[in-house]
Amino acid sequence: MMIQPPFRVVQRPLSHRDLPEINGVIQASVESWPTTARLKRLSMSPLRYRDSDLQDFEFVLCYKAHACLGIAAWQPDVPLVFQRSESFAKREQSQKAVNAVLLHGLFVSAEAQGRGIGGLLLDELTRQARERRFAGIFAKAERFSISFFEQKGFHPLRDGDQVGLQPANYPHRYLMDLRV
């Protein structure tokens, strides 16, 4: 999908004053999920960011004019170490472990979905992850967002692929190999 100007992507330090805007985008995104109202309601509490999260995550935001339409949260200060696995270490067989970064959340407001904003946010995270010399981006996807992640170059992890994050048996674990 072609991105229409004037979308702009920014990464800046956030404060507690930014949380209502960020959580508003998450709520608008969750409301578009193809699931029951009960599951949407139950999902909101653990997905909301709080003051304490501002010290753990970095945020990339997408705006059109003054409206925040999408957010991506990631945790580059806590790299994940993937043990060498057949599905991820194909190119460099001598490498025993690979550092990856956690994509904690990617949300686009329901009214802005389908306009390339998720891809724009992911492109910026990919650029920054490569700049910081990460070999991959790890994401735990919801069932209905699998096609988005696969289209963007993420590959599913198998049960034998270990990441330094529990639970390892989360059903939709994906990794984008940045070394290609």
C-alpha positions as CSV (number, residue, x, y, z in Angstrom):
1,M,0.0,0.0,0.0
2,M,1.3,3.4,-0.9
3,I,2.0,5.8,2.0
4,Q,0.2,9.1,1.5
5,P,1.9,12.2,2.9
6,P,2.0,13.9,5.3
7,F,2.6,10.9,7.6
8,R,5.7,11.5,9.8
9,V,7.5,9.0,12.0
10,V,9.1,10.3,15.2
11,Q,11.1,8.8,18.0
12,R,11.4,11.0,21.0
13,P,11.5,10.6,24.8
14,L,8.0,10.2,26.2
15,S,6.5,11.2,29.5
16,H,3.4,10.2,31.4
17,R,1.6,13.0,29.5
18,D,2.0,10.9,26.3
19,L,0.4,7.8,27.7
20,P,-3.2,8.7,27.1
21,E,-2.4,9.3,23.4
22,I,-0.4,6.1,23.1
23,N,-3.0,4.0,24.9
24,G,-5.8,5.6,22.8
25,V,-4.1,4.3,19.7
26,I,-3.9,0.8,21.3
27,Q,-7.5,0.9,22.2
28,A,-8.6,2.0,18.7
29,S,-6.5,-0.8,17.3
30,V,-7.8,-3.5,19.6
31,E,-11.4,-2.4,18.8
32,S,-10.7,-3.4,15.2
33,W,-9.6,-6.9,16.1
34,P,-11.8,-9.7,14.6
35,T,-12.7,-11.2,17.9
36,T,-15.3,-11.0,20.7
37,A,-16.0,-7.9,22.7
38,R,-15.1,-9.7,25.8
39,L,-11.7,-10.7,24.5
40,K,-11.1,-7.1,23.4
41,R,-12.0,-5.8,26.8
42,L,-9.8,-8.4,28.6
43,S,-6.9,-7.6,26.3
44,M,-6.8,-3.9,26.9
45,S,-5.4,-3.9,30.5
46,P,-2.2,-5.9,29.7
47,L,-1.6,-4.0,26.5
48,R,-1.7,-0.5,28.0
49,Y,1.6,1.2,28.7
50,R,2.1,2.7,32.1
51,D,4.6,5.2,33.6
52,S,7.0,2.4,34.5
53,D,7.1,1.1,30.9
54,L,8.6,4.4,29.7
55,Q,11.9,3.4,31.3
56,D,11.9,0.0,29.6
57,F,10.7,0.6,26.1
58,E,11.5,3.0,23.3
59,F,8.5,4.2,21.2
60,V,8.3,5.2,17.5
61,L,5.1,7.1,16.7
62,C,3.4,7.9,13.4
63,Y,1.5,11.1,13.0
64,K,-0.7,12.8,10.4
65,A,-0.9,16.4,11.4
66,H,-1.2,16.3,15.2
67,A,-3.0,13.0,15.4
68,C,-1.1,9.9,16.5
69,L,-2.2,7.1,14.2
70,G,0.3,4.3,15.1
71,I,2.9,3.3,17.6
72,A,5.6,0.7,17.8
73,A,7.3,-0.2,21.1
74,W,10.6,-2.0,21.3
75,Q,13.2,-2.9,23.9
76,P,16.7,-2.4,22.4
77,D,18.4,-2.1,25.7
78,V,17.6,-5.7,26.5
79,P,18.8,-7.9,23.6
80,L,17.5,-11.4,23.3
81,V,19.9,-14.1,22.5
82,F,18.7,-16.8,20.1
83,Q,20.7,-20.0,20.4
84,R,21.9,-21.2,17.1
85,S,19.0,-22.9,15.4
86,E,18.5,-24.4,12.0
87,S,15.8,-21.9,11.0
88,F,17.7,-18.8,11.9
89,A,21.4,-19.5,11.6
90,K,21.5,-20.8,8.1
91,R,23.8,-18.2,6.7
92,E,26.5,-18.3,9.4
93,Q,26.9,-21.8,10.6
94,S,29.8,-21.0,12.9
95,Q,27.7,-18.5,14.9
96,K,26.5,-20.0,18.2
97,A,24.1,-17.2,19.2
98,V,22.4,-14.2,17.6
99,N,21.3,-11.0,19.2
100,A,17.8,-9.8,18.4
101,V,15.5,-7.1,19.7
102,L,12.0,-7.5,21.0
103,L,9.2,-5.7,19.1
104,H,6.9,-5.4,22.1
105,G,3.9,-3.8,20.3
106,L,2.8,-2.5,17.0
107,F,-0.6,-0.8,16.8
108,V,-2.4,1.3,14.2
109,S,-5.7,3.0,14.9
110,A,-8.6,1.3,13.3
111,E,-9.4,4.2,11.0
112,A,-5.8,4.4,9.7
113,Q,-5.3,0.7,9.1
114,G,-4.5,-0.4,5.5
115,R,-2.6,2.8,4.7
116,G,0.9,1.5,5.2
117,I,1.5,3.0,8.7
118,G,2.4,-0.4,10.3
119,G,4.9,-0.9,7.5
120,L,6.3,2.6,7.9
121,L,6.8,2.0,11.7
122,L,8.4,-1.4,11.0
123,D,10.7,0.1,8.4
124,E,11.9,2.7,11.0
125,L,12.5,0.0,13.6
126,T,14.3,-2.2,11.1
127,R,16.6,0.8,10.2
128,Q,17.4,1.5,13.8
129,A,17.9,-2.2,14.7
130,R,20.4,-2.6,11.9
131,E,22.1,0.6,12.9
132,R,22.4,-0.8,16.5
133,R,23.8,-4.0,15.0
134,F,20.9,-6.4,15.9
135,A,20.7,-9.5,13.7
136,G,17.0,-9.9,14.1
137,I,13.7,-8.5,15.3
138,F,11.5,-10.9,17.4
139,A,7.7,-10.5,17.7
140,K,4.9,-12.4,19.3
141,A,2.0,-11.9,16.9
142,E,-1.7,-12.3,17.4
143,R,-3.3,-14.9,15.2
144,F,-5.0,-12.3,12.9
145,S,-1.8,-10.3,12.3
146,I,0.3,-13.3,11.1
147,S,-0.1,-12.4,7.5
148,F,1.2,-8.8,8.1
149,F,4.4,-10.1,9.8
150,E,4.9,-12.8,7.1
151,Q,4.4,-10.2,4.4
152,K,7.0,-8.0,6.0
153,G,9.7,-10.7,6.1
154,F,9.2,-12.3,9.5
155,H,9.5,-16.1,9.7
156,P,7.8,-18.3,12.2
157,L,10.0,-19.9,14.9
158,R,9.6,-23.6,15.6
159,D,9.3,-25.1,19.0
160,G,13.1,-25.9,19.0
161,D,14.1,-22.3,18.4
162,Q,15.1,-20.8,21.7
163,V,14.8,-17.2,22.5
164,G,15.7,-15.8,25.9
165,L,12.1,-14.9,26.6
166,Q,9.4,-17.0,28.2
167,P,7.0,-18.5,27.4
168,A,8.9,-20.2,24.6
169,N,5.7,-22.0,23.5
170,Y,3.8,-18.8,22.6
171,P,1.9,-20.0,19.5
172,H,2.9,-17.2,17.0
173,R,6.5,-16.3,17.5
174,Y,8.2,-14.6,14.6
175,L,11.7,-13.4,13.7
176,M,12.9,-11.1,11.0
177,D,16.5,-11.9,10.0
178,L,18.2,-8.5,9.5
179,R,21.4,-10.1,8.2
180,V,19.9,-10.7,4.7
